[in-house]
């Protein structure tokens, strides 16, 4: 029964990774790949195949890094937009 659960994890991970090739949005592409590689990492770790575990771990870490960069860029853009709104409000208040 335990092996069946790990086989299901591997098939779901593989399906997500293959499905990621059809995603055009970079954020969702990286997120899908991160999830798929996480599942495959669990599977390869369980069946003790170091090459599979290491390769999926590396792809997982690369996608996590870029997702963090994406989140930081989004946060900076929101801060900049808020600052621009405050500056515009201040200018319009001073003009009156």
C-alpha positions, 0 to 999 in steps of 0.5 A, a space after each residue: 500500500 505504501 508503494 502505491 502512494 509513492 507511485 501515485 505521488 510520482 504520477 501526479 508530479 510527472 503530470 504536473 511537470 509535463 503540464 507545465 510545458 503548456 503554461 504561458 504565464 511565467 509565475 504559474 509555470 514556475 509554481 507548477 514546476 516547483 510543485 511537480 518537482 517537489 513531488 518527484 523529489 519525494 518519490 526519488 528520495 523514497 526509492 533511493 535514486 540519488 540522480 533523480 532526487 538531486 536533479 529534481 531538488 536543483 530544479 525545485 530550488 531554481 524555481 523557488 529562487 525565481 518565485 521569491 524574486 518575482 514576489 520581491 519585484 511585485 512587492 516593490 512595484 506595489 510600494 512604488 505605486 503607493 508612493 506615486 499615489 501619495 505624491 500625486 495626492 500631495 501635489 493635487 492638495 497643494 495645487 488647490 
